[in-house]
Amino acid sequence: QVQLVESGGGLVQAGGSLRLSCVASGRTFSRYRMGWFRQAPGKEREFVAAISWSGSTTYYADSVKGRFTISRDNAKNTVSLQMNSLKPEDTAVYYCAGAVVVGGSADYWGQGTQVTVSS
């Protein structure tokens, strides 16, 4: 079982940056592919990025490739999402996820953190 708590959301102007962090509880954190999803108002939740258990492989949605970077620290049970060159269309609630199916869903979810990008 993995419990996830996100932080780092907020309001930023277009072109700015934010860093989201997620702390996981549970001794099995390092076994799981971790990731981030987001849900904008009126839209379905969508895959953003994922990282393998070792951190050696990363996956990104086309919409964020080249702007977002996912990383993890298994010693600290954390996974992070560095978001640069933010656009208004990145506005959404961002969810940390565990046991991710790339492009699909996940078994474990955080409560979400709001990211708002103003134009």
Buried (B, 14 or more C-beta within 10 A) or exposed (E): EBBBEBEBBEEBEEEBEBBBBBBBEBEEBBEBBBBBBBBBEEEEBEBBBBBBBEBEEBBBBEBBEEBBBBBBEBEEBBBBBBBBEBBEEBBBBBBBBBBBEBEEEBEBBBEBBEBBBEE
